[in-house]
């Protein structure tokens, strides 16, 4: 066997194995708990690997077309997992409707500006964070992790005095660690999937806060979202408890995404859904939600910077 023949067999074999993995991933991601770890692969991997395989296929002579076909097939199959948002490259020409505009800011405050009992992961602090948010002068703020760590535990912050001092003209609406601030009239606010005591809950519940606000003669529904992480990396990866926690959190995330999607579908009002989903494009948890919403990047003048993200409305 010549080196050229061996190289051709290696490329075709790798392309076949990757296509098998890509198909398996699209079938299982977001559906079964044991595929959570493969789903944590960097989204760009699902684009880079097929491209590399295609380049390798061009370098061989024997079975070149077969290898190219396998590489292209895996790229097409994996498109939902790559994170490539094609709307960002082709902005919508749809003109905005007449009427008042509203500015919305979303931010995971990371333990309310690093309130980790003195342990900082970066130089930020609460006062600097609040000053920064105030300068943005948004009509609505969708903030997550309004909480502080004490010892080994994190607890929602109930004292809003720092918020009311910086945002005196805003109404503050809280649910667990979720905080929505708005200077527009509030018509209704509620937790999307309230705890009835029958399901599994993991920190930090609740996971979605809906606030309906009045904008002139129209109503806008905002959804402040913070989904729990899938994996507790501090646990022993070789223990049964590590995988039990993955299974448990998978069930919670499935239930929450299902409830959020259902609420959005049944909501006749315009919506903005933003927050920390703890979900990459390679994870299938939010695929159904993406199907029933519009990617706001298609309407952005700076959409090229949002190729790997989704803002839903």
C-alpha positions in Angstrom: 0.0 0.0 0.0 1.4 3.4 -1.0 1.5 6.4 1.2 -1.0 8.1 -1.1 -3.5 5.2 -0.8 -3.0 5.2 3.0 -3.6 9.0 3.1 -6.8 8.7 1.1 -8.1 5.9 3.4 -7.3 8.0 6.5 -9.1 11.1 5.1 -12.2 9.1 4.0 -12.3 7.3 7.4 -12.1 10.5 9.4 -14.7 12.2 7.2 -17.0 9.2 7.7 -16.5 9.1 11.4 -17.1 12.9 11.7 -20.3 12.7 9.7 -21.5 9.9 11.9 -20.7 12.0 15.0 -22.4 15.1 13.5 -25.6 13.2 12.7 -25.6 11.6 16.1 -25.1 15.0 17.7 -28.0 16.6 15.9 -30.3 13.7 16.9 -29.3 13.6 20.5 -28.4 17.1 21.6 -30.9 18.7 23.9 -32.9 15.5 23.9 -31.0 13.0 26.1 -29.1 13.8 29.2 -26.0 11.7 28.5 -25.2 13.9 25.4 -24.7 17.0 27.5 -20.9 16.6 27.6 -20.4 16.2 23.8 -22.8 19.1 23.5 -20.3 21.3 25.4 -17.9 21.2 22.4 -17.1 24.6 21.1 -19.6 25.5 18.4 -16.9 26.6 16.0 -15.6 23.0 16.0 -18.6 21.9 14.0 -17.6 24.3 11.2 -13.8 24.0 11.4 -13.6 20.2 11.3 -15.6 19.8 8.1 -13.6 22.6 6.5 -10.3 20.9 7.5 -11.6 17.6 6.1 -12.5 19.3 2.8 -9.0 20.8 2.5 -7.5 17.4 3.2 -9.8 15.9 0.6 -8.5 18.3 -2.0 -4.9 17.1 -1.2 -5.7 13.5 -2.2 -6.5 12.0 -5.5 -8.1 8.6 -4.8 -11.6 9.0 -3.3 -11.4 12.8 -3.4 -15.0 13.3 -4.4 -16.2 10.9 -1.7 -14.2 12.6 1.0 -15.4 16.0 -0.2 -19.0 14.9 -0.2 -18.7 13.5 3.4 -17.1 16.7 4.6 -19.8 18.9 3.0 -22.5 16.7 4.3 -21.2 17.0 7.9 -21.0 20.7 7.5 -24.6 21.0 6.3 -25.8 18.6 9.0 -24.0 20.6 11.7 -25.1 24.1 10.6 -27.4 24.5 13.6 -24.5 23.8 16.0 -21.9 26.0 14.4 -23.3 29.2 15.8 -23.1 30.9 12.4 -26.0 33.3 12.2 -26.5 33.9 8.5 -29.1 36.7 9.4 -26.1 38.7 10.5 -24.7 38.7 7.0 -27.9 39.6 5.3 -29.7 42.3 7.4 -33.4 42.6 6.9 -34.6 45.5 4.7 -37.9 45.6 6.6 -38.4 49.2 7.8 -39.2 49.7 11.5 -42.8 50.4 12.4 -43.8 53.9 13.3 -44.0 54.6 16.9 -41.9 55.0 20.0 -38.6 53.2 20.3 -37.5 51.4 23.5 -33.9 50.6 24.6 -33.2 47.4 26.5 -30.0 46.3 28.2 -29.3 42.7 29.3 -26.5 41.7 31.6 -25.4 38.9 33.8 -24.1 40.9 36.7 -21.9 38.0 37.9 -22.9 37.9 41.6 -24.1 41.5 41.5 -20.7 42.9 40.6 -18.6 40.2 42.2 -20.2 40.1 45.6 -18.4 36.8 46.4 -17.6 37.5 50.0 -14.4 39.2 49.0 -13.3 36.8 46.3 -13.0 38.6 43.0 -12.5 37.0 39.6 -11.8 40.4 37.9 -11.5 44.0 38.9 -15.2 44.9 38.7 -17.2 45.9 41.7 -20.8 46.7 42.3 -20.6 50.5 42.3 -18.7 50.5 39.0 -21.2 48.2 37.5 -24.2 50.3 38.6 -22.5 53.5 37.3 -21.9 51.8 34.0 -25.5 50.6 33.7 -26.8 54.0 34.6 -24.8 55.7 31.9 -26.4 53.4 29.3 -29.7 55.1 30.1 -31.9 52.2 28.9 -35.7 52.1 29.3 -35.5 48.5 30.5 -32.7 46.5 32.1 -32.9 42.7 32.2 -30.3 41.6 34.9 -29.3 38.2 36.2 -27.4 37.0 39.2 -28.8 39.6 41.6 -27.3 37.6 44.4 -24.4 37.4 46.9 -22.3 34.5 48.0 -21.9 33.8 51.7 -19.6 31.0 52.4 -20.5 28.0 50.2 -23.9 29.3 49.3 -25.4 32.1 47.2 -28.6 33.9 48.1 -30.8 36.3 46.2 -30.4 39.9 47.3 -33.6 41.3 48.8 -32.2 44.8 49.7 -32.9 47.1 46.7 -31.6 50.3 48.3 -28.5 50.5 46.0 -30.8 50.0 43.0 -33.3 52.7 44.0 -30.5 55.1 44.7 -29.0 54.9 41.2 -32.3 54.3 39.4 -34.8 56.3 41.4 -37.3 56.7 38.5 -37.3 53.0 37.7 -39.6 50.3 39.0 -37.6 47.2 40.2 -39.2 43.8 39.8 -37.5 40.7 41.2 -38.0 37.0 41.2 -35.2 35.1 42.9 -32.0 36.2 41.3 -33.7 37.9 38.4 -34.0 41.7 38.4 -35.9 43.7 35.8 -35.8 47.5 35.9 -38.1 49.7 33.8 -39.1 53.3 33.7 -42.1 52.5 31.5 -45.5 51.6 32.9 -45.8 48.0 34.1 -49.0 46.2 33.2 -48.2 42.7 34.5 -45.3 40.7 35.8 -45.0 37.0 36.7 -42.7 34.1 36.8 -43.0 32.0 33.6 -42.9 28.6 35.2 -43.7 29.0 38.9 -42.7 26.2 41.3 -45.7 24.2 42.3 -43.7 21.8 44.5 -44.0 18.9 42.2 -40.9 19.3 40.0 -37.1 19.3 40.4 -35.5 22.6 41.1 -31.8 23.6 41.1 -30.2 26.9 41.9 -31.1 29.6 41.0 -34.9 29.4 40.6 -37.0 30.8 39.1 -35.5 30.9 35.6 -37.6 33.3 33.7 -39.4 36.5 34.6 -42.0 38.0 32.3 -42.8 41.7 32.5 -45.4 43.4 30.3 -44.8 47.1 29.8 -46.8 49.9 28.1 -45.2 51.7 25.2 -47.7 54.4 24.1 -50.7 52.4 22.8 -48.8 49.1 22.6 -47.7 46.4 24.9 -44.3 44.8 25.0 -43.5 41.6 26.8 -39.9 41.2 28.1 -38.5 37.9 29.3 -35.6 38.0 31.7 -34.0 34.5 31.5 -31.3 32.7 33.5 -31.1 29.0 32.9 -29.2 26.7 35.3 -25.8 25.3 34.1 -25.8 21.7 32.9 -22.6 20.5 34.7 -21.1 21.2 38.1 -17.5 21.0 37.0 -16.2 21.0 40.7 -17.7 17.5 41.2 -15.7 14.3 40.7 -16.2 13.4 37.0 -15.7 9.7 37.9 -18.5 9.7 40.5 -22.1 8.7 40.1 -23.2 11.9 41.7 -21.6 13.9 38.8 -23.8 12.2 36.2 -26.8 12.2 38.4 -26.5 16.0 38.6 -26.3 16.2 34.8 -29.4 14.1 34.5 -31.3 16.2 37.1 -30.3 19.5 35.5 -31.2 18.2 32.1 -34.7 17.6 33.2 -35.0 21.1 34.8 -33.7 22.8 31.6 -36.0 20.8 29.4 -39.0 21.7 31.5 -38.0 25.4 31.7 -37.3 25.8 27.9 -40.6 24.0 27.2 -42.5 26.4 29.5 -40.8 29.4 28.1 -41.5 28.4 24.5 -45.1 27.7 25.3 -45.5 31.1 27.0 -44.0 32.9 24.0 -46.1 31.0 21.5 -49.3 31.8 23.4 -48.3 35.5 23.9 -50.0 37.7 21.3 -47.8 40.7 22.2 -44.4 41.6 20.7 -41.7 40.0 22.8 -38.0 40.5 23.7 -36.3 37.4 25.2 -32.8 38.0 26.7 -30.6 36.7 29.4 -28.1 34.0 30.3 -29.3 30.8 28.7 -26.1 28.9 29.6 -26.6 27.4 26.2 -24.3 27.4 23.2 -25.5 26.8 19.6 -24.1 23.3 19.9 -26.6 22.5 22.6 -30.1 21.7 21.4 -32.0 22.9 24.5 -33.4 26.0 22.9 -33.9 24.9 19.3 -37.7 25.0 19.6 -37.5 28.5 21.1 -35.4 29.6 18.1 -37.9 28.3 15.7 -40.8 30.4 17.1 -38.8 33.6 17.5 -37.0 36.1 15.3 -33.3 36.7 15.5 -32.9 40.4 16.2 -29.4 40.4 14.6 -31.2 40.5 11.2 -32.4 44.1 12.1 -29.1 45.4 13.6 -26.7 47.8 12.0 -23.9 46.1 13.8 -25.0 42.6 13.1 -21.6 41.4 12.0 -20.5 41.4 15.6 -23.3 39.0 16.6 -22.5 36.1 14.4 -22.3 33.7 17.3 -25.2 35.0 19.4 -29.0 35.2 19.3 -31.2 38.1 20.5 -34.8 36.9 20.2 -38.0 38.8 19.7 
